[in-house]
Amino acid sequence: MSEERSDGRQDHGNLRGPVLEGPGASDYERYLRTDELLSLQKPPEEQVHRDELLFQVTHQSSELWLKLATSELHQAAQWIEEGSLGPARRLLHRAALALEYVTEQLGMLEQLSPWEYQEVRRVLGHGSGFDSPGFAALRKTLPRLEEAFERRLEETGIDLVTLYVDAGAHDGLYQLAEEMATLDARLQGWRVRHYRVVARIIGDEVVGTQGTPVEVLGRLVHTVAFPTLWQVRNELTARSQREGG
Ligand code: HEM
């Protein structure tokens, strides 16, 4: 039997005490492993600049979102291979959303003073985003996704232009193609924003911690993961112009 307490909450026995195993005073801390999580940033006495916390939190949380995105993309690729296009689309959407968050977080780095960041930069060693495990893992999923999509298209017996012209007749595949284009656009959007942030903080005529000139990052913004999904738009415009006279 629950009883009314003086603070108005129902007392159902001791619902606040932990029942899960592990370190931490509450089940919240035990389940989320907050002890470990919150010890993964340098304590103030080890920081060369207090903005190291901002820098580490932004990068660490990006790695977590990229981990989720990669997991969703692996499952999405498997579902496309098995023909479950709707469920695959949902996961592609989640991955695209995760990339949006990672892009949005770059705004936090714009809060760094370009001069004070130089202090942080000195303690990064050869640390560079090129070695980001999150981005490396995510990138590895892309060829499998592309291949799975192309196999589906082949099995349907149509080419990409026909898929877009007759979208209504192939709705599942068309929606999938568009979700993949969104994912690609988010990736490209991240690159553009990252380049702008880098240029704002360290400049656009310098080299990075691994020796890459920042202008190379500027050129990378044109890279796409699914080129055929972008090329088809050129073909549709050309076809429309041909047919229109
Ligand atoms: C103060 C903020 C940042 C600066 C100044 C910066 C700077 C750079 C520079 C100069 C490069 C070229 C490689 C090199 O020589 O180091 C690079 C590459 C890269 N950075 Fe950053 N970065 C910052 C934040 C981030 C964040 C938050 C992420 C997210 C995890 C990230 C991910 C990457 C990736 C994935 C690359 C490889 C380029 C690509 O694949 O397009 N960076 N960064």
Boltz pocket constraint, residues with backbone or C-beta under 6 A from the ligand:
constraints:
  - pocket:
      binder: B
      contacts: [[A, 58], [A, 59], [A, 62], [A, 63], [A, 106], [A, 109], [A, 127], [A, 128], [A, 129], [A, 130], [A, 132], [A, 135], [A, 191], [A, 194], [A, 197], [A, 198], [A, 201], [A, 202], [A, 207], [A, 208], [A, 209], [A, 210], [A, 211], [A, 212], [A, 213], [A, 214], [A, 217], [A, 220]]
      max_distance: 6.0
